[in-house]
Each structure stands twice: as structure tokens, then as C-alpha cells.
Amino acid sequence: MPMTAPPARFEGEPHRVDLHMHSTASDGALPPAEVVALCRAKGVTLMALTDHDTMDGIDEAEAAAREQGIGLIPGTELSTQWRGINIHVVGLLPEGPRGDLVAGLAAQAEAREQRSLRIAERLEKIGLKDALARAREQAGSERPLGRPDFAKALVAAGLVPDIGTAFKKHLGNGKAGDIKAHWPFLATAVAWILDAGGVAVLAHPLRHGLTRRKRGLLLDDFAAAGGQAAELVSGFQNPDVTRDLARQLQERELYGSVGSDFHFPGGHLAPGSMSPVPRTATPPVWAHPRLAGIAATAAGRERAGGPQA
């Protein structure tokens, strides 16, 4: 399968770029190297691994990306709070973790540990006995736990029929298991990313149930904090909504990113599997000066005939 350089603008093309994916370093089902291999199989030529509040899978992913001949941008997805809402910010970090981000990731790991304890306490009150141990069993490793691990534990215990119901009844926004008090403020996480020489991307801004006006306020605050981009497409969405979001990004001079938010194979969200971006003047985030070199390197590998050591 030939590799091509990522386009310099959105032209409604099929996606060969995916800048939001997860592995077993957080709550994904596949090890980092297998995520990279799946990207190659799906025709993705530029990817980012963006595990929740960690970069522990990046070394493995980078080695696999070199072998597979794929451009990889190191990344993470940071949990934050904004006006009482849990907001995620993707950090695209070509230089890896450094500066204030190093301490920030350590603080996030501690916050996740404390959050897990509080979620477990609340779920035990609704009947999930030994909630922390059951979630750890579902995780299958010592990585920090996330809400999906508790959701799987609820399903395994027979308390809910599926993960979607677990979130709807117990773990989604405003429910008993929705613990966000320990997360840093939005502006703090953006500052960590900028200090590391990265690009801060507002993750899936259409998923929070915000009115257009309130989404605009979120984008305003994000841009004022130094945020540079937002996910114009995350998974599958209505093209008219995408066009409207593109207008909001253009008004604030923000770049647009794309990501499947891939977690596990077999679902409808595979690497590179998402709605196309309608033609728009919003520039793609991989054209940002801090990221363009990685995209150019990926294109250089193709011109040289494939993977290079």
C-alpha cells in the first residue's frame, strides 16, 4: 500500500491521518505496537498515540512506527476541568514529555489513583462489591484505572447489560462515578503542553452536549490559554455540524485535527475510520510548524521506498 504525505489542507479526502488513539498504556485493548500495525493495515500514514494522562506507550509505538514506516507524533490525552465539565485536551508532543509536563503527568497519575478509590467507593454503594479489585481485574495490568474499567466490572458483575448502560446509569457526566475534582484546570494542562514544545488540541468538542454559544465560550477560553487546535472530526458526525464547527475554529484562528478515538478492534471506530472533513479553510494541525517535520519525514520514507531504520 503506497504511503502519501498528509494533504496540506482539508479537501474532503478519506483519512490517512489519525491523531487520537489509545493502547493498553491506558484503556485501549491493544498494545502500542499492535495499534501501529493496525494503522498500517488500515492505510494510516500519520498517527498519534494519545493515551489518557500518560506517555508510557510511546517508546514501544515509536519503535513499531519506524519498522512499519509510519509517521508517529508522540501524544497524550489530558483530563481537565472547565466550568465543572470534564474536558479532555490532546497534547501532540514531537519532543516528548519535558518541562512542566513531566510533573504534570505524575500529578495526573496520582489524581487517577485517588479518583479510582472514590469511584470504587461510590460503586460499592450501588452493589459492586470489591469494586477496585474487579476494575483492576478488567484492566489486566497495573496501569492507572479509568471509568471504562469500572464499566466492564459492572457488566461482568451483571449489574448492567453493557458498557453504554454502565456510563448512562453510573459513570457518565453527572452520575455517581463521574469524579473530576482532582483534574487540573483547562488552562493549566494547556500550559504543560506548551512548555513541552507541543501543540494543544481540544478533544472531541462536539461530545459535551454544549450549546453552540457555550461551545464558543469553551473555544474562547481554550484559545486564550494558548490552545492551538481542536478536533474538527472525532469519529462519525453530521457534516453540517462539522462545517459549523469549522467556522468556529476559523473565527478563533485554530487549526483542525482529526481522530478516531480508537480503543479496541471490532467496533465501528477503527484507526482512520471517521467522517470526512468537508472542504474548509481551516488548516490541518499537521501543517502546524511544530508538527510539519514529522509529516515531511513520513513522506520522505515513502519516496525512499518504505520503512527506514
C-alpha positions as CSV (number, residue, x, y, z in Angstrom):
1,M,0.0,0.0,0.0
2,P,1.7,3.3,-1.1
3,M,2.2,6.0,1.5
4,T,1.4,9.6,0.7
5,A,2.2,12.8,2.5
6,P,-0.7,14.2,4.5
7,P,-2.6,16.9,2.5
8,A,-1.7,20.5,3.3
9,R,-5.4,21.3,3.6
10,F,-8.7,19.6,4.0
11,E,-10.2,18.6,0.7
12,G,-12.9,16.1,1.7
13,E,-10.3,13.3,1.3
14,P,-10.5,9.9,3.1
15,H,-8.5,9.9,6.2
16,R,-4.9,8.7,6.2
17,V,-4.2,10.7,9.4
18,D,-5.4,9.7,12.8
19,L,-4.2,11.8,15.8
20,H,-6.3,10.3,18.6
21,M,-5.9,6.7,19.6
22,H,-5.4,4.6,22.7
23,S,-3.5,1.5,23.7
24,T,-3.0,-0.8,26.8
25,A,-0.9,2.0,28.3
26,S,-4.3,3.4,29.3
27,D,-7.8,2.0,28.5
28,G,-7.2,0.6,25.0
29,A,-7.3,-3.1,24.1
30,L,-4.2,-3.4,22.0
31,P,-0.5,-2.9,23.0
32,P,1.1,0.2,21.3
33,A,2.9,-1.9,18.7
34,E,-0.3,-3.6,17.7
35,V,-2.1,-0.2,17.4
36,V,0.7,0.9,15.0
37,A,0.4,-2.3,13.0
38,L,-3.3,-1.9,12.7
39,C,-2.8,1.7,11.5
40,R,-0.5,0.4,8.7
41,A,-3.1,-2.2,7.7
42,K,-5.8,0.5,7.6
43,G,-3.7,2.8,5.4
44,V,-3.0,5.4,8.1
45,T,0.3,7.2,7.3
46,L,0.5,9.7,10.1
47,M,-0.7,8.8,13.6
48,A,-0.6,9.9,17.2
49,L,-0.8,7.6,20.3
50,T,-2.7,9.6,22.9
51,D,-3.3,7.5,26.0
52,H,-5.1,9.0,28.9
53,D,-2.7,11.1,31.2
54,T,0.3,9.0,30.3
55,M,3.0,8.6,27.7
56,D,4.2,5.2,28.8
57,G,3.4,3.5,25.5
58,I,5.3,6.0,23.3
59,D,8.7,4.2,23.2
60,E,7.1,1.0,22.0
61,A,4.9,2.8,19.5
62,E,7.9,4.8,18.1
63,A,9.9,1.6,17.5
64,A,7.0,0.0,15.8
65,A,6.3,3.1,13.7
66,R,9.9,3.1,12.4
67,E,9.6,-0.6,11.5
68,Q,6.2,0.0,9.8
69,G,7.2,3.2,8.0
70,I,4.5,5.3,9.6
71,G,4.9,8.8,10.9
72,L,4.1,8.9,14.6
73,I,3.6,12.0,16.8
74,P,4.0,11.3,20.5
75,G,1.0,12.3,22.4
76,T,-1.3,12.1,25.4
77,E,-4.9,13.0,26.3
78,L,-5.0,15.0,29.5
79,S,-8.1,15.2,31.7
80,T,-9.0,18.7,32.8
81,Q,-11.9,20.6,34.2
82,W,-13.7,23.7,32.8
83,R,-16.7,25.3,34.4
84,G,-17.5,22.0,36.2
85,I,-17.3,19.9,33.0
86,N,-14.7,17.2,32.3
87,I,-12.8,18.4,29.2
88,H,-10.0,16.4,27.5
89,V,-7.0,18.1,25.8
90,V,-4.8,16.1,23.5
91,G,-1.2,17.1,23.6
92,L,0.7,16.4,20.4
93,L,4.3,16.4,21.6
94,P,7.0,16.0,18.9
95,E,9.8,16.4,21.5
96,G,8.1,14.0,24.0
97,P,7.5,14.8,27.7
98,R,9.6,17.6,29.2
99,G,9.4,20.7,31.3
100,D,6.3,21.2,33.4
101,L,4.5,18.3,31.6
102,V,6.7,15.7,33.4
103,A,5.5,16.8,36.8
104,G,2.0,17.3,35.3
105,L,1.8,13.6,34.2
106,A,3.0,12.5,37.6
107,A,0.2,14.6,39.2
108,Q,-2.3,13.1,36.7
109,A,-1.3,9.6,37.7
110,E,-1.8,10.4,41.4
111,A,-5.1,12.1,40.5
112,R,-6.3,8.9,38.7
113,E,-5.3,6.8,41.6
114,Q,-7.3,8.9,44.1
115,R,-10.2,9.1,41.6
116,S,-10.3,5.3,41.3
117,L,-10.6,5.0,45.0
118,R,-13.5,7.4,45.1
119,I,-15.3,5.7,42.1
120,A,-14.9,2.4,43.8
121,E,-16.4,3.7,47.0
122,R,-19.4,5.0,45.1
123,L,-19.9,1.9,43.0
124,E,-19.8,-0.3,46.1
125,K,-22.7,1.6,47.4
126,I,-24.8,0.5,44.4
127,G,-23.8,-3.1,44.8
128,L,-20.4,-3.6,43.0
129,K,-18.6,-5.5,45.8
130,D,-14.7,-5.2,45.8
131,A,-15.1,-2.6,43.0
132,L,-11.4,-1.6,42.9
133,A,-10.2,-5.2,42.6
134,R,-12.8,-6.0,40.0
135,A,-11.8,-3.0,37.9
136,R,-8.2,-3.9,38.3
137,E,-9.0,-7.4,37.0
138,Q,-10.7,-5.9,34.0
139,A,-7.6,-3.7,33.3
140,G,-5.4,-6.7,33.3
141,S,-2.3,-4.7,34.4
142,E,-1.1,-2.1,37.0
143,R,-1.8,0.9,34.8
144,P,-4.0,3.7,36.2
145,L,-7.6,2.7,36.1
146,G,-10.2,4.6,34.1
147,R,-14.0,4.7,34.0
148,P,-14.1,2.0,31.2
149,D,-12.5,-0.5,33.6
150,F,-15.2,0.1,36.1
151,A,-17.8,-0.1,33.4
152,K,-16.5,-3.5,32.4
153,A,-16.6,-4.6,36.0
154,L,-20.3,-3.5,36.3
155,V,-21.1,-5.6,33.2
156,A,-19.1,-8.6,34.4
157,A,-20.9,-8.5,37.8
158,G,-24.3,-8.5,35.9
159,L,-25.3,-5.1,37.3
160,V,-25.7,-3.6,33.8
161,P,-26.2,-5.3,30.4
162,D,-23.4,-3.4,28.6
163,I,-20.8,-0.6,28.8
164,G,-23.1,2.0,27.4
165,T,-25.6,1.4,30.1
166,A,-22.9,1.5,32.7
167,F,-22.0,5.0,31.6
168,K,-25.6,6.1,31.2
169,K,-26.6,5.0,34.7
170,H,-23.4,5.2,36.8
171,L,-20.3,6.6,35.2
172,G,-21.3,9.4,32.7
173,N,-21.3,13.1,33.3
174,G,-23.2,14.0,36.5
175,K,-23.5,10.3,37.6
176,A,-22.2,8.9,40.9
177,G,-19.0,7.6,39.2
178,D,-18.2,10.8,37.4
179,I,-15.3,12.1,39.6
180,K,-13.4,15.0,38.3
181,A,-12.5,17.2,41.3
182,H,-8.8,16.3,41.1
183,W,-8.3,17.3,37.5
184,P,-6.3,20.5,36.7
185,F,-8.0,23.4,35.1
186,L,-8.0,23.6,31.4
187,A,-5.5,26.4,31.2
188,T,-3.1,24.5,33.4
189,A,-3.0,21.5,31.1
190,V,-2.6,23.7,28.0
191,A,0.4,25.4,29.7
192,W,2.0,22.0,30.4
193,I,1.7,21.1,26.7
194,L,3.1,24.4,25.5
195,D,6.0,24.1,28.0
196,A,6.9,20.8,26.4
197,G,7.0,22.3,22.9
198,G,3.8,20.7,21.9
199,V,0.5,21.5,20.3
200,A,-2.6,21.6,22.5
201,V,-5.7,20.2,20.8
202,L,-9.2,20.4,22.3
203,A,-10.5,16.8,22.1
204,H,-14.0,16.0,20.6
205,P,-15.6,19.4,21.3
206,L,-19.0,18.2,20.0
207,R,-19.4,15.4,22.6
208,H,-20.1,17.5,25.6
209,G,-23.7,18.4,24.9
210,L,-22.9,22.1,24.8
211,T,-25.0,24.7,23.1
212,R,-23.2,26.4,20.2
213,R,-22.8,29.5,22.4
214,K,-21.3,27.6,25.3
215,R,-19.0,25.6,22.9
216,G,-17.8,29.0,21.6
217,L,-17.0,30.1,25.2
218,L,-15.0,26.9,25.7
219,L,-13.1,27.5,22.5
220,D,-12.6,31.2,23.6
221,D,-11.1,30.1,26.9
222,F,-9.0,27.4,25.2
223,A,-7.6,29.8,22.7
224,A,-6.9,32.4,25.3
225,A,-4.9,29.8,27.3
226,G,-2.7,29.2,24.3
227,G,-4.6,26.2,22.7
228,Q,-3.8,25.9,19.1
229,A,-6.3,23.4,17.6
230,A,-9.5,21.4,18.1
231,E,-10.7,18.1,16.7
232,L,-12.8,19.1,13.8
233,V,-13.8,15.4,13.3
234,S,-13.9,12.8,16.1
235,G,-15.3,9.5,14.9
236,F,-18.5,9.9,13.0
237,Q,-20.6,13.1,12.9
238,N,-23.0,15.1,10.8
239,P,-21.3,17.1,8.0
240,D,-23.4,20.2,8.7
241,V,-22.2,20.2,12.3
242,T,-18.6,19.7,11.1
243,R,-19.0,22.8,8.8
244,D,-20.3,24.8,11.7
245,L,-17.5,23.8,14.0
246,A,-15.0,24.6,11.2
247,R,-16.4,28.2,11.2
248,Q,-16.0,28.4,14.9
249,L,-12.4,27.3,14.6
250,Q,-11.7,29.8,11.8
251,E,-13.1,32.7,13.8
252,R,-10.5,31.9,16.5
253,E,-7.7,31.0,14.2
254,L,-7.4,27.5,15.4
255,Y,-6.1,24.5,13.5
256,G,-8.3,21.5,12.9
257,S,-7.4,17.9,13.9
258,V,-9.0,14.5,13.2
259,G,-9.1,11.4,15.3
260,S,-11.0,8.2,15.6
261,D,-10.6,7.9,19.4
262,F,-9.8,4.2,18.7
263,H,-9.9,2.0,21.8
264,F,-10.5,-1.6,20.6
265,P,-10.8,-3.6,17.4
266,G,-14.2,-4.9,16.3
267,G,-16.1,-1.7,17.0
268,H,-17.2,0.9,14.4
269,L,-14.2,3.2,15.2
270,A,-11.1,1.7,13.6
271,P,-7.9,3.7,13.0
272,G,-8.5,6.2,10.3
273,S,-12.2,5.4,10.4
274,M,-14.2,8.6,10.8
275,S,-16.3,11.1,8.9
276,P,-14.6,13.0,6.1
277,V,-13.9,16.7,6.6
278,P,-15.8,18.9,4.2
279,R,-13.8,21.4,2.2
280,T,-12.9,24.2,4.6
281,A,-10.3,26.9,5.0
282,T,-9.5,25.6,8.5
283,P,-5.8,24.5,8.3
284,P,-5.0,20.9,9.4
285,V,-3.0,20.6,12.6
286,W,-0.2,18.6,10.9
287,A,0.6,21.7,9.0
288,H,1.5,23.5,12.3
289,P,5.2,24.4,12.3
290,R,5.8,22.2,15.4
291,L,4.4,19.1,13.6
292,A,5.1,19.6,9.9
293,G,8.6,18.0,10.2
294,I,7.1,14.6,11.3
295,A,4.7,14.7,8.4
296,A,7.5,15.5,6.0
297,T,9.6,12.7,7.3
298,A,6.7,10.2,6.7
299,A,6.5,11.4,3.2
300,G,10.3,11.1,2.8
301,R,10.1,7.4,3.9
302,E,7.6,6.8,1.1
303,R,9.8,8.5,-1.5
304,A,12.8,6.4,-0.3
305,G,10.8,3.2,-0.8
306,G,9.2,2.5,2.5
307,P,10.3,1.9,6.1
308,Q,13.8,3.1,7.1
309,A,15.8,2.4,10.2
